[in-house]
Amino acid sequence: MTKQEIALAFSNGEFEKTTEFIAENAVWEVVEENTFIGKEAIIENCNQVAAYFKSVTTDFKTLNIIAQDNKIVINGTAEFSRNGQRISFVSACDLYEFNENDLIQRITSYCIVTAQG
């Protein structure tokens, strides 16, 4: 996978496709929420998020992808619903920084809930 494909898969919740591309000492900061340090902690959080995604209907829309050198920025929206009812709508932006081995070294995520059911 290319760096852009890895970043897009992660942003769209397709975590199982990305685990081999996360550096052992990577950091994932979800601004104003949490920071996960190390590949194991990141994967553990991904598993929890994936479990939530399986409990709802998700509609991810990618608005922009910006790539420069070892950085990829993706912004978009995610709508979560259950039984036809919107649970939440999130505007998000993820900044991925890759190391010299093309592994994710750092993710900075901004997630803003803009509306609820």
C-alpha positions as CSV (number, residue, x, y, z in Angstrom):
1,M,0.0,0.0,0.0
2,T,1.1,3.6,-0.6
3,K,1.3,6.1,2.3
4,Q,-1.9,7.7,0.9
5,E,-3.7,4.4,0.8
6,I,-2.6,3.5,4.4
7,A,-3.7,6.9,5.7
8,L,-7.1,6.7,3.9
9,A,-7.8,3.2,5.2
10,F,-7.0,4.3,8.7
11,S,-9.2,7.4,8.4
12,N,-12.0,5.3,7.1
13,G,-11.8,2.9,10.0
14,E,-10.3,0.0,8.0
15,F,-7.7,-0.5,10.7
16,E,-7.0,-4.1,10.0
17,K,-5.4,-3.1,6.7
18,T,-3.0,-0.7,8.4
19,T,-1.6,-2.4,11.5
20,E,1.5,-3.6,9.7
21,F,2.3,0.0,8.7
22,I,2.4,1.4,12.2
23,A,5.8,2.0,13.8
24,E,6.4,0.3,17.2
25,N,6.9,3.6,18.9
26,A,4.2,5.5,17.0
27,V,2.0,8.1,18.8
28,W,-1.7,8.8,18.0
29,E,-3.0,12.0,19.6
30,V,-6.8,12.6,19.4
31,V,-6.7,16.3,20.3
32,E,-8.6,17.2,23.4
33,E,-9.5,13.5,24.0
34,N,-6.6,11.1,24.4
35,T,-3.1,10.1,23.4
36,F,-2.1,6.5,22.5
37,I,1.7,5.8,22.8
38,G,3.1,2.7,21.0
39,K,1.8,0.4,18.3
40,E,0.1,-1.9,20.9
41,A,-1.9,0.9,22.5
42,I,-2.9,2.3,19.0
43,I,-4.1,-1.1,17.9
44,E,-6.0,-1.7,21.1
45,N,-7.8,1.6,20.6
46,C,-8.4,0.7,16.9
47,N,-10.1,-2.5,18.1
48,Q,-12.4,-0.6,20.4
49,V,-13.3,1.9,17.7
50,A,-13.9,-0.9,15.2
51,A,-16.2,-2.6,17.6
52,Y,-18.3,0.6,17.9
53,F,-18.3,0.9,14.1
54,K,-19.8,-2.6,13.8
55,S,-22.6,-1.6,16.2
56,V,-23.7,1.3,13.9
57,T,-24.1,2.2,10.3
58,T,-21.2,4.4,9.2
59,D,-21.0,6.8,6.3
60,F,-17.5,8.1,5.7
61,K,-16.9,10.9,3.2
62,T,-13.4,12.0,2.3
63,L,-13.3,15.7,1.3
64,N,-9.6,16.3,0.8
65,I,-6.3,14.5,0.8
66,I,-3.1,16.5,0.9
67,A,0.3,14.9,0.6
68,Q,3.7,16.3,0.9
69,D,6.9,14.4,1.6
70,N,6.2,12.1,4.5
71,K,3.0,13.8,5.6
72,I,-0.6,13.0,4.5
73,V,-3.6,15.1,5.7
74,I,-7.1,13.8,5.2
75,N,-10.3,15.6,6.2
76,G,-13.8,14.4,5.9
77,T,-17.0,13.5,7.7
78,A,-18.5,10.5,9.3
79,E,-22.2,10.0,10.0
80,F,-23.2,7.3,12.5
81,S,-26.7,5.9,12.6
82,R,-28.6,3.0,14.1
83,N,-32.1,1.8,13.0
84,G,-32.3,4.7,10.6
85,Q,-31.7,7.4,13.3
86,R,-28.6,9.6,13.2
87,I,-26.5,9.1,16.4
88,S,-23.8,11.6,15.5
89,F,-22.1,13.5,12.8
90,V,-18.4,14.2,13.0
91,S,-16.1,16.5,11.0
92,A,-12.6,15.1,11.2
93,C,-9.0,15.9,10.1
94,D,-6.1,13.4,10.4
95,L,-2.5,14.3,10.0
96,Y,-0.2,11.3,9.3
97,E,3.6,11.5,9.6
98,F,5.5,8.6,8.2
99,N,9.1,7.7,9.1
100,E,12.0,6.9,6.8
101,N,10.6,3.3,6.5
102,D,7.2,4.5,5.3
103,L,5.6,3.5,8.6
104,I,3.2,5.7,10.5
105,Q,5.2,7.5,13.2
106,R,2.5,9.9,14.4
107,I,-1.2,10.6,13.9
108,T,-2.8,13.8,15.0
109,S,-6.6,13.6,14.8
110,Y,-9.1,16.4,15.2
111,C,-12.7,15.2,15.6
112,I,-15.6,17.7,16.0
113,V,-19.1,16.4,16.7
114,T,-21.2,18.9,14.7
115,A,-24.7,17.4,15.3
116,Q,-26.4,14.7,17.2
117,G,-29.6,12.7,16.7
